[in-house]
Amino acid sequence: MRFDPEKLKAIRLAAGLRNVRVAAVAMFKQTDIDVSDRAWRNWEDGVSEPTSANLAALSVFFGVAIDDFFSTECGHVDATSRKGAAA
């Protein structure tokens, strides 16, 4: 599993938080975890990943499981696509 920036963005938007700054301030008020809007943007852009403490705070803030921020894709080619390439 790997952190999926698109899932973070989708969860934020589903919560009705269109603005990254508003989300960061709201999370701080609820969890006391201070996250800059730049850090949040970097997470959603895939530039960096939240720490485990930030993931825990995001989970509490949005009311979702930590696993909801991760993708199960391994990023490797499946066996069926390799068959055609080898032929």
N, C-alpha and C positions, 0 to 999 in steps of 0.2 A: 504494500500500500504506500501511496505517496500523497502528500498534501496537494489538493486540487484548488488552485486559485479561483477557478470558475464556480466551484461549489460555494466558496465563501461569498462571492458576489451574488449568486443566486439566493442564498439564505438571507443576505442583507436586504435584497430587493423584495423578497417574499415577506419580510418583516415590515415592509413599507418604508424602509429607510433609503431614500433615493440619494442622499448626500453622505459621502464618506465622513465628513467632519461631524455631522449630526450623529452618525452612528458611533464615532469615537467618543464624543462627549457623553452620549447616553450610556455607553458601556462603562465609562469612568464613574458616572453617578451611581450605577447599579453594583459595580464590582470593585471599585477603587483601583482598577488597573488603568493606568494612564497610557494611552496609545495615541501617537500623533497621526494626523490625517495622512501625512506622507508615508509613515510606516504601513498604515492600512492600505494605501494605494499600492505600495510595493508588494504587499501580500497578494492583492487582487491582480496585479500585473505579472506575478510570478518572479519578481526580482529577488524577493526574500521570502522566508517562511516565518510564521509566528512561533515563538518559543512554546514550550509545553505549558508554561504558566499562562501565556496568552491564549493558547488553545482551550485551556480549562475555563478561562474567563469568557471566551467567545461562546463556549458550550452552555455555560450558565446564562449568559446574557440572552442568547437566542432560544434557549430551551431545547437544544438538540444534543445528540450524542457527539462526542469528539470524533467518532468514526465518520460522521456525516460530512466532515471537511476533507475526507480522503477519498482517493480513487483507488479502485482495486485493479486498474490496468497496470500491467507490468511494463508496457512499452516495448515489448519484443514482438517479432513477427510470428504469426501462428503457423503451424505446420502445413496447412492447406495452401497458404500463399507461397511457401517455399517450394512446394511440389512443382508448380508451374514454372518457376524460375530455373529449376534444375533440369527440366526436360529439354 
